[in-house]
């Protein structure tokens, strides 16, 4: 099995076959070139174009074929006409009410919600936010937060906005906690909700993620706090399993910290299907690992 060192992607059977026989094919092409163009009685001019081998490499993995909207519409039309032709032929031998049949969609997948391959049609999520904000009577921006309030952090957004990535996962967990506590203290809040996404394999979100993915994301197991963070941190976060592993690791790290690290700030950590609370009672005692809902 061949593996790309930089991306961690495994070579497919076709890519592996082409990579292993590249030298042999190159040697054969060289001998053919010499025989046909350099030796006596050559039949092809030496400056004639050389046929490209078109061998598959790691860069070929995950390449997507772009299809124009016109091609999609043509396929939808063809599917509809093919099905209609079958119905007409069937109607000659049976009693079918065409008025009733034509009330239903004749495509394999409803074009309003699905593409011709069965994948869901993508909608802009930002449009929903704009619509909701348009219903507000006034500006919803809050300049002054109430004291003793609660701050909710989108965990994945926090990860994506990180600029100075530390060397190890342990440092990442500690720096993240320090940053959240600092923001909480700045606005005089006493509670932090750190909320993260779930990444089930069978889901609309995962199908969209697979569509965007190039198929080269490596799944990395986080074994300890001293493990090095991948240099391509953004690419590491492109895999849902990596993000789930990172979130679980951060929680496992936080519950091992001294109560003084939380500075009396209560943290509710939502990950997977559960939400745990880490509530420091004082500098010497911290009530943690308490599941608050499921």
N, C-alpha and C positions, 0 to 999 in steps of 0.2 A: 504494500500500500504506500503510495506517494503522498506526502503532505507538504503544503506550502509553508515554509518556515515563517514568513512575514505575516501571513493571514491566518494560518492554522487550518486552511481549507483542505479537505481530502480530494484527491483526484478521482474523477469518475473513471469507469472502465475504458471509455473511449479516449479520454485524455491520457490515461496511463499507457494505453497501447501506443498512441502516437509519440509520446515522450520516449518510451523505451526503444522504439524502432526508428527514431529520427536519424541517428548516425548511419544506420544501414541504408535508409532511403536516400540520405545525402550522398553516400558513396555510390549507390546505384545511379543516381542522377549525374554524378560527376563522370562516371565511366560512359554513360550514354552520351553525354555532351562531347567528350573527347572522341568517341567513336563516330558520331554523326557529323562533327564540325571540324575536327583537327586532323584526323587521320586521312590517308590517301583515299580518294574516291568519296569524300564527304558529300552528302546530299543536301545539307542544310547550311545556310550562310552563318558565319561565326557571330554576326551581330543580330541575328534574329532573336526575338523575345524568348525567354526561358519560362516554361510553365511553372507556376507557383505550386508548391506542395500542399499548401493549406492545411497544415497539421494543427491539431487542437493543442492548446496549452492551458495553464491555469487561468489565464485571462479570459478564456472561452467559457469558463464556468459561470453560470448565472446570467449570461447575456440574454436580454429579452428582445424579442422581435416586435418592433413597433408596427401597429396596424392603424391605418387612417380611418377616420370616421366614415368616409365613403365606402371603404371595404366592409366595415361593420354593417352599414345600412344595406349593402348588397347581399350580405350573408343572411341578414334578417329577412329581407324580401324573398330570397331563394328558399329559405326554410318555410316561410308562409305559403308560397306558391306550391311547393312540393307537397305540403300537408293538405292544402286545398285540393290539389289534383287527386290525391288518394281518397279524400272524402267524396269527391264527385264520382270516381270509379266505384267506390263502395255503395254510393247512393243509387246506382243503376240496378243493383241486385237486392237492395234492402229498402225499407221505407224510412228514410231519414228526412226530418223537417229542417231544411236549410236555414229557415228563419231563426230557429232555436240555436242551431250550431254556430251561426255567425254572430251570436251574442257573446261568444267566448273568444279568448285570445287563441290564435292558431300557432303561436310560436312555442318552441320547446321551453323557453324561459320567458316570463313577462318582461318586455323591454323596459318597462318603467322602473323596475327594481333590480334587474339582472342583465349582465352582458351575454353575448352569444355563447360564451364558454361556461356559463352558469355562475360566474363570480358576481358578487354584488356590485351594483353601480355606486361609485364613490360620490358622496355629498360633502359639501364644505361645512365643517362644524362651526367655523367662524361666523357663518351666516346666521346661525341660531343665536349666538351671543349678541350680534348686532340687532336682531329682532327683539330680544329681551330688553336690551338697553334702550331701545326705542320706545318701549312701553313705560319706562320710568318717567315720573312727573318732574323730577329734578335730577341734578347731578348726584350720582351715587357714590362719588369719591369721598372718602372720609379722611380728613386731615389730622384730627385729634382722636386717638383711640382712648376709650374709657379705661381708667385704672382698674387693676384686678381683672382685666379682660383675658381673652383667649386668642392666640394666633394660630391659624391653620396653614401648614406648609404642604405644598404639593411636592412630595418627595422626589419624583422623577424630574420635575422642573428644576429642583435644586441641583440634582446631579448634572443635568444638561448645562446649567449655567456656571458650573465650577470652572475656574480659569487656572488657578495654581494647583495642579494635581500633585499630591505628595508622592513619596516613593513607595510606601507600603499601604496595604489595606487597613492596618491598625491605625496609622497616622490619619488616614482618610476618615475613619469613624470618629476619632477624637476631635479632629479639626471641625467636622460637621457639627458635633455636639457643642463645641465652644462657640461656633458661629450662631447657632440657633439660640443658645442661652443669651448671647450678647444682644441679639435683636430683641429678645423677649424683655431683657432688662432695660433696654433703651426706651421701650414703650410702656414700661412699668406693668407688664403682664405677668401673670403667675402660672399660666397654663399654656402648653404647646401641644398641638395635635400634628403629628407627623404622619401624613397619609400617603400611601403608595398604591400603585395599580396591581391588579392581578393579570396573569398572562395565560389563560387556559388555551389549550391547543385548538379546540373547536370553538371559535368565536369570530365575530365580525372583525374585531380589532386585529386578531392574529392573521386573518386572511389578507387584510390590507398591509400588514407588516411584511408578510411573505411576498406580496406583490412588489413592494418597494425594495426588498432585500436583493442583494446580488448573490446570495447563497454562500458567501465566504466567511461568515461569522463563526468564530470558534467558541465552543462552550468551555469555560474555564472554571475549575473547582477551586474555591477559596478554602484553604486548609488551615491557615493560621494568620495571626496578625502581622507577622514578619514577611508574608508573601508579597512579592513585588507586583505593583499595578502595571498592567500592559501599557506600553507607550501610546498605543492608539486607543485611548480611553473611550472616545466617542464610538469607535467601532465595537468595543467591548459592550457598551450599553445598547448597541443595536440588536442584541439577542435578548429575548425575553427571559430565558432561563438564567442568563448572566445577571440580569437586573434583580430577579427574585433571589438569587444566591447572595448578591451584594446586600440587599435589604435585610435578609435573615442574619447575615454576618454582623451587620451594624447593630442590630438589636441584641444579638448574643454578646457583643462587646460592651454595649452600654450598660447592661445589667451587671457587669463585673466591675464597673467604675465605683469609686468611693462616693458616698453621698454628697461630699463637699463639691464634687464636680458639677452637680446640678444646680447649686446655689438656690435651693428652696423652690425651684421651678418644677412643677409637675408635668410629666410628659406622657402623652397617650400615643402609642406607636401602633399604627394600623398596617398590617402586612398579611398577605394571603387572605384567609377567611376569618382571621381573628384580630382582636385589638387588645394590646397589653398596656398596662399602666405602670409607670415608674414614678412613684411619689415619694420624694424625700421628706421625712418627718423632721429631721434636724441634721446636723453635720455628721452625726455618728450612726444614724439609722435611716435606711431607705427601703420603703415597701415596694418591691418590684416583682416582675413576673406574674402579675395578677391579671388574669383574663377577664375583660369587662363585657365582652359580647362575642357572639359567634355568628 
